[in-house]
Amino acid sequence: MTTIAATSAPARPRKLVGAGRRQWVGLLYVAPAVALVVVFFIIPLGMTAWMSLHNWPLMGEHSFIGLANYWAILRDTRFWNALRFTGWYTLVVTIAIFAVAFPLALFIERPRRLTGFYRTSFFMPAVIGFASASLLWSWLLNVDSGLFSPAAFDLGLTEKKVNLLATFQPAFWSIIAMVVWKVAGFTMIILMTGLQSIPSELQEAAMIDGAGPFARFRAITLPLMRRTLALALILSVAGSILAFDQFYIILRGGPRNQTLTAVYWIFNQSFVSFKLGYGAALSMILLAILVALSMVQLWLLRKPEGVD
């Protein structure tokens, strides 16, 4: 008995050493990702929060002013107007994106002739950056040298060339069309993956029971796509709230500052007026709004208890 105890005693420390070594190896694997998050998110977020508590001009000394920038935001009517417009734009463009992306996802979900061609064609605009897409549409919408207005005039659809960017409504809906063209293909792919994850046996069983297409969509497709819809919705809403490129490149905030978004106003205050501290405070407010909206969306689209 003494000999057995003596020979088996070192086994436990050896196991602990092996477990500790595996733990350090695992930490080494995740270290690059952690470093990226710390360097490009945590540190900039902390610096932005610190700057928001200062009067921080582009040149010269900065001074600590506490919450003065946040109190100034309450009196900034231009920011609240920009935030109101951003909310309206987010609502409209999100509905438009899903209204286009969902039928496209249903169309390309099942293998059929030329399915690969359709998927590639619909997804292609998503590869283009927003700045490049905005420059393209800036030319397309040009009243003299563009495509839409001259083509409508040449075809006799309008009595004269119409400047689509001169008034709010045509300019707004032109931006909506551009964003839907750019983003719907990406959302389509996300929704398609959700559709393909639904077991075909459920659809077949519902068809045998006499359920029609709408009943199957309402009772099977939508409930089983909650997580996919949550992902697509959060990406769409977050991207819309942070919209900047298309409004800056195509409209420059016009006509008459009616298309100023929240990010555009932050850019204006930070890099045109050079009030970096105030711009940082505006960024923190927008971040808080974005986090709150994302949490609400996740709560609304959560799975019911007991559903896998």
Secondary structure, 3 states (H helix, E strand, C coil): CHHHHHHHCCHHHHHHHHHHHHHHHHHHHHHHHHHHHHHHHHHHHHHHHHHCCEECECCCCCEECCCHHHHHHHCCHHHHHHHHHHHHHHHHHHHHHHHHHHHHHHHHHCCCCCHHHHHHHHHHHHHCCHHHHHHHHHHHCCCCCCCHHHHHHHCCCCCCCCCCCCCHHHHHHHHHHHHHHHHHHHHHHHHHHHHHCCCHHHHHHHHHCCCCHHHHHHHHHHHHCHHHHHHHHHHHHHHHHCCCHHHHHHHCCCCCCCCCCHHHHHHHHHHCCCEHHHHHHHHHHHHHHHHHHHHHHHHHCCCCCCCC
